[in-house]
């Protein structure tokens, strides 16, 4: 009998995965990837093909670097902080999928039709009441 009790497997307990909201509220988020400056990304997207083709140590590569650095500095000064922060916020948005978009669009149309018909019915009733009581 002692062997029967020890040979039984314990039920497996699954730990629930914390949601994003729970992680944010607890403050213990997963390690974030290294932030890349929008300016660095911009510079790399423009200069990278040229540097890759012509080489970083060629005259043309150095010339491009000299031209693009002041341009990137100028863009950094000209682009208001508001747009930069707005772009960061847009990256955090979780956009709905195609199926959910169609479902929500259908819900809006149904709501609009039902609400419009209710307003039409109330308007018709009040019009009839007004004509019978006031205009009679």
C-alpha positions as CSV (number, residue, x, y, z in Angstrom):
1,X,0.0,0.0,0.0
2,X,2.8,2.4,0.7
3,X,4.0,1.9,-2.9
4,X,0.6,2.8,-4.3
5,X,0.6,6.2,-2.5
6,X,4.1,7.1,-3.7
7,X,3.6,6.0,-7.3
8,X,0.6,8.4,-7.8
9,X,1.5,11.5,-9.7
10,X,0.6,14.8,-8.3
11,X,-1.8,16.9,-10.4
12,X,0.0,19.4,-12.5
13,X,-0.7,23.0,-11.4
14,X,-0.5,25.6,-14.2
15,X,0.6,29.1,-13.3
16,X,-1.4,31.8,-15.0
17,X,0.5,34.2,-17.2
18,X,0.2,37.8,-16.0
19,X,-1.6,40.1,-18.3
20,X,-0.1,43.3,-19.6
21,X,-2.2,45.4,-17.3
22,X,-1.1,43.3,-14.3
23,X,2.5,43.7,-15.3
24,X,2.1,47.5,-15.6
25,X,0.3,47.8,-12.3
26,X,2.9,45.7,-10.4
27,X,5.7,47.6,-12.0
28,X,7.7,44.5,-12.8
29,X,7.8,44.5,-16.5
30,X,9.8,42.2,-18.7
31,X,13.1,43.6,-19.8
32,X,12.5,46.2,-22.5
33,X,14.5,46.1,-25.6
34,X,17.1,48.7,-26.1
35,X,15.4,52.0,-27.2
36,X,16.6,53.2,-30.6
37,X,16.4,56.9,-31.3
38,X,14.1,57.9,-34.1
39,X,16.9,60.0,-35.4
40,X,19.3,57.0,-35.5
41,X,16.7,54.9,-37.3
42,X,16.1,57.7,-39.8
43,X,19.8,58.1,-40.4
44,X,20.3,54.4,-40.9
45,X,17.5,54.1,-43.3
46,X,18.8,56.9,-45.5
47,X,22.5,56.3,-45.2
48,X,22.7,52.5,-44.8
49,X,22.2,51.6,-48.5
50,X,24.8,54.1,-49.6
51,X,27.4,53.1,-47.0
52,X,26.8,49.4,-47.8
53,X,27.3,50.0,-51.5
54,X,30.2,52.5,-51.4
55,X,31.8,51.4,-48.2
56,X,32.2,53.4,-44.9
57,X,35.8,54.4,-45.6
58,X,35.3,55.7,-49.1
59,X,35.2,59.4,-50.0
60,X,31.6,59.2,-50.9
61,X,30.7,57.5,-47.6
62,X,32.5,60.1,-45.6
63,X,30.9,62.9,-47.7
64,X,27.4,61.4,-47.1
65,X,28.1,61.2,-43.4
66,X,29.2,64.9,-43.3
67,X,26.0,65.9,-45.2
68,X,23.5,63.8,-43.3
69,X,24.7,64.6,-39.7
70,X,23.9,68.3,-39.9
71,X,20.6,67.4,-41.7
72,X,19.7,65.0,-38.9
73,X,20.6,67.6,-36.3
74,X,18.4,70.2,-38.1
75,X,15.5,67.7,-38.3
76,X,15.9,67.0,-34.6
77,X,15.5,70.7,-33.8
78,X,12.7,71.3,-36.3
79,X,10.4,68.4,-35.4
80,X,8.4,69.3,-32.3
81,X,8.5,67.0,-29.4
82,X,4.8,66.6,-29.7
83,X,5.0,64.7,-32.9
84,X,7.8,62.5,-31.6
85,X,5.8,61.6,-28.5
86,X,2.7,61.0,-30.7
87,X,4.6,58.6,-32.9
88,X,5.8,56.7,-29.8
89,X,2.2,56.4,-28.5
90,X,1.0,55.2,-31.9
91,X,3.6,52.4,-31.7
92,X,2.1,51.2,-28.4
93,X,-1.4,50.9,-29.8
94,X,-2.7,47.4,-30.3
95,X,-4.7,47.6,-33.5
96,X,-7.7,45.2,-34.0
97,X,-7.5,42.4,-36.5
98,X,-9.7,42.2,-39.6
99,X,-12.3,40.0,-38.1
100,X,-12.7,42.2,-35.0
101,X,-12.9,45.3,-37.2
102,X,-15.7,43.8,-39.3
103,X,-17.6,42.7,-36.2
104,X,-17.3,46.1,-34.5
105,X,-18.3,47.9,-37.8
106,X,-21.4,45.7,-38.0
107,X,-22.2,46.5,-34.4
108,X,-22.0,50.2,-35.1
109,X,-24.3,49.9,-38.1
110,X,-26.8,47.9,-36.2
111,X,-26.8,50.4,-33.3
112,X,-27.2,53.3,-35.8
113,X,-30.2,51.6,-37.5
114,X,-31.9,50.7,-34.2
115,X,-31.3,54.2,-32.6
116,X,-32.4,55.9,-35.8
117,X,-35.6,53.9,-35.9
118,X,-36.3,54.7,-32.3
119,X,-35.8,58.4,-32.9
120,X,-38.1,58.1,-35.9
121,X,-40.8,56.4,-33.8
122,X,-40.6,59.0,-31.0
123,X,-40.7,61.8,-33.6
124,X,-43.8,60.3,-35.3
125,X,-45.6,59.9,-32.0
126,X,-44.8,63.4,-30.8
127,X,-45.8,64.8,-34.2
128,X,-49.2,63.0,-34.0
129,X,-49.7,64.2,-30.4
130,X,-48.8,67.8,-31.3
131,X,-51.2,67.8,-34.2
132,X,-54.1,66.4,-32.2
133,X,-53.6,68.6,-29.1
134,X,-52.2,71.9,-30.2
135,X,-53.4,72.3,-33.8
136,X,-56.9,71.0,-33.2
